[in-house]
Amino acid sequence: MKIKGAGEATKNQEGGYIDLTYSGARFSGQRAFEEAGVKPSDIQYASIYDSFTITVLMQLEDLGFCEKGQGGRFVSDGNLISGTGKLPFNTDGGGLCNNHPANRGGMTKVIEAVRQLRGEAHPAVQVKDCKLALAHGTGGLLGTRHGSATVVLERE
């Protein structure tokens, strides 16, 4: 596996007025995509931190997978379903299914992305010929003060 691009961002570390309409993914994702030389539409699999349903919607929008305010429609239209959707997502069940493994949630995002790229994910959810994946996580209070990290991985 090759790390094709990575980005990190801290949102509102100084305090003051806090805009709750976006997350740090808006910046970490942009940096990762720029370094990788790819667009969100090039990603074949996404492994994104999912502490709450709203977390998923915000990050899908802020990472550029859909327009702002359209995360709910993007999900309800079936775009995250492995095998049929545009963006197979959290095929390991994600944090909402597998709980939060004692502050190792970021690593589980990378592990499942690597499994997809290697062709080692569960056969029922393996993305066919997956060559480009994204892993993204946040830490802190989403929407207020938090850090975000995004990595674009490529199968060589």
C-alpha positions as CSV (number, residue, x, y, z in Angstrom):
1,M,0.0,0.0,0.0
2,K,1.1,3.5,-0.7
3,I,0.0,6.7,1.2
4,K,-0.9,8.8,-1.8
5,G,-2.0,11.9,0.2
6,A,-2.6,13.0,3.7
7,G,-4.1,16.0,5.5
8,E,-4.6,17.2,9.0
9,A,-6.5,20.1,10.5
10,T,-7.4,21.5,13.8
11,K,-10.7,23.4,14.1
12,N,-11.1,26.3,16.5
13,Q,-8.2,25.5,18.8
14,E,-8.2,29.2,19.9
15,G,-11.9,29.3,20.8
16,G,-14.0,32.4,20.0
17,Y,-16.9,32.2,17.6
18,I,-17.4,28.6,16.5
19,D,-19.2,27.9,13.2
20,L,-21.0,24.5,13.8
21,T,-21.9,24.1,10.1
22,Y,-18.7,22.3,9.1
23,S,-16.0,20.0,10.5
24,G,-12.2,19.9,10.2
25,A,-12.7,17.4,7.4
26,R,-13.3,20.4,5.2
27,F,-9.6,21.2,5.4
28,S,-7.9,17.8,6.1
29,G,-9.7,16.2,3.2
30,Q,-8.9,19.0,0.8
31,R,-5.2,18.7,1.7
32,A,-5.2,14.9,1.3
33,F,-6.9,15.1,-2.1
34,E,-4.5,17.8,-3.3
35,E,-1.4,15.9,-2.2
36,A,-2.8,12.7,-3.8
37,G,-3.8,14.5,-7.0
38,V,-7.3,12.9,-6.9
39,K,-10.9,14.1,-6.5
40,P,-13.5,12.7,-4.1
41,S,-15.2,11.1,-7.0
42,D,-12.0,9.0,-7.7
43,I,-12.3,7.2,-4.3
44,Q,-13.6,3.7,-4.5
45,Y,-13.9,3.0,-0.8
46,A,-14.3,5.3,2.3
47,S,-13.7,4.4,5.9
48,I,-14.9,7.4,8.0
49,Y,-15.3,7.9,11.7
50,D,-19.0,7.5,12.7
51,S,-19.5,8.3,16.3
52,F,-23.1,9.5,15.5
53,T,-25.2,9.6,12.4
54,I,-24.8,13.3,12.0
55,T,-21.0,12.8,12.1
56,V,-21.2,10.7,8.9
57,L,-23.4,13.2,7.1
58,M,-21.2,16.2,8.1
59,Q,-18.0,14.4,7.0
60,L,-19.4,13.1,3.7
61,E,-20.3,16.7,2.9
62,D,-17.1,18.3,4.2
63,L,-14.9,15.8,2.4
64,G,-16.6,16.7,-0.9
65,F,-18.5,13.4,-1.6
66,C,-21.7,15.4,-1.9
67,E,-22.9,19.0,-1.7
68,K,-23.4,20.7,1.7
69,G,-26.8,19.9,3.0
70,Q,-27.2,16.8,0.8
71,G,-25.6,14.2,3.0
72,G,-28.9,12.7,4.1
73,R,-30.1,12.4,0.5
74,F,-26.7,11.0,-0.5
75,V,-27.0,8.2,2.1
76,S,-30.7,7.5,1.5
77,D,-30.1,7.2,-2.2
78,G,-28.0,4.1,-1.4
79,N,-24.6,5.5,-2.3
80,L,-22.8,3.9,0.7
81,I,-23.9,0.3,0.0
82,S,-21.0,-2.0,-1.0
83,G,-21.5,-3.6,-4.4
84,T,-24.2,-1.1,-5.6
85,G,-23.4,2.4,-4.3
86,K,-21.0,5.0,-5.6
87,L,-19.0,5.1,-2.4
88,P,-18.9,1.8,-0.4
89,F,-18.4,2.9,3.2
90,N,-17.4,1.4,6.5
91,T,-17.7,-2.2,5.3
92,D,-16.4,-3.4,8.7
93,G,-19.6,-2.1,10.3
94,G,-17.9,1.1,11.5
95,G,-17.9,2.4,15.0
96,L,-21.7,2.4,15.4
97,C,-21.7,-1.3,14.8
98,N,-18.4,-2.5,16.3
99,N,-18.3,0.0,19.2
100,H,-15.3,2.3,19.8
101,P,-12.2,0.2,20.5
102,A,-10.6,2.2,23.3
103,N,-9.3,5.2,21.4
104,R,-8.1,3.1,18.5
105,G,-11.0,4.1,16.1
106,G,-8.6,5.8,13.7
107,M,-6.6,2.7,13.3
108,T,-9.7,0.6,12.5
109,K,-10.5,3.0,9.7
110,V,-7.0,2.5,8.1
111,I,-7.1,-1.3,8.7
112,E,-10.4,-1.7,6.8
113,A,-9.2,0.5,4.0
114,V,-6.1,-1.6,3.7
115,R,-8.2,-4.8,3.7
116,Q,-10.3,-3.4,0.8
117,L,-7.2,-2.5,-1.2
118,R,-5.6,-5.9,-0.6
119,G,-8.8,-7.7,-1.5
120,E,-9.0,-9.2,2.1
121,A,-12.3,-7.7,3.3
122,H,-15.3,-10.0,4.0
123,P,-16.4,-11.4,0.6
124,A,-19.9,-10.0,1.1
125,V,-18.6,-6.4,1.2
126,Q,-15.3,-6.6,-0.8
127,V,-15.1,-3.7,-3.3
128,K,-14.2,-5.3,-6.6
129,D,-10.7,-4.3,-7.8
130,C,-10.4,-1.5,-5.2
131,K,-7.3,0.6,-6.0
132,L,-8.0,3.9,-4.2
133,A,-9.4,4.3,-0.6
134,L,-9.8,7.0,1.9
135,A,-9.6,6.8,5.7
136,H,-10.7,9.7,7.8
137,G,-11.1,10.3,11.6
138,T,-11.8,13.1,14.1
139,G,-11.0,13.6,17.7
140,G,-12.4,16.0,20.2
141,L,-15.8,17.7,20.0
142,L,-17.0,17.5,16.5
143,G,-18.3,20.8,15.1
144,T,-16.4,22.8,17.8
145,R,-12.8,22.2,18.9
146,H,-11.4,19.0,17.3
147,G,-8.7,17.6,15.0
148,S,-9.3,15.8,11.7
149,A,-7.0,13.6,9.8
150,T,-7.5,12.2,6.3
151,V,-5.4,9.8,4.3
152,V,-5.8,8.6,0.7
153,L,-4.3,5.1,0.2
154,E,-3.5,3.4,-3.1
155,R,-2.8,-0.2,-4.0
156,E,0.4,-0.5,-6.0
